[in-house]
Amino acid sequence: MRTPPRVTRQELEAAVQRIHSRRSKVDDQNRELLGNDPASTLDYLRKYTDRDIPSWVRQADVADCLILHVWTWWEDRRRERALLRAGLREGMFLSQLGAPLGISSRQGVRDALDRLEALLEYDRPDEKITRDARRVKQSSDARQAWIDDNLDEVRTAAARLLAYSNMVTDEDTEWFEELQADYEADAWTPASLTVLGLASGELRASPVVCELDEQHAVHRALRYADGLRSAFSTIRKTNPNGAG
């Protein structure tokens, strides 16, 4: 199964805020039932998305719901690891732990936990993404080395998104402004990739973009940025003390 790119807390909160804002704009009569956590938001939109809701809102909701879904996917992996660890601390048999997960062998449980440990070693990419913090490069970080090796692609992804900044409403340009600052300074760090994702979310949820054919250049720009972030997400952060 393909591992989805990590979603930062900033991306999560921005997606939830966009959903609330859209539902308020179209005067969703049930919006008082809309919560703020990912699971309840996903459940709400699955239940309260009928044809009375404009098409552009439904499309934008799907785009943001996928961000929430990926967040919950990572949360499920964290929860599974925590439960396996807890079971081992309590002296439970590996067969007891594996049975509910459909794992029949003791080695299979150990392998599953090893995979989770490897996957989640650096599982919370909540980097500080303020402008000043993004100016400080960590040369020992493998992710920074990846960015340095792929600068042309990073610049291209940013430029393609910025070319469509006019499609984003005035109240949804925060992350485009941050991306523009990084582009003008040509100062790229791992946190810049978080900003790229947040700007993509703003653009993808734009009513104008939702109405465009998937072959439109703006969607190609979004796919290019998504592909870059997906490749970046496979790079493991290097410990500043030298351990990978």
Disulfide bonds with the S-S distance in Angstrom:
none
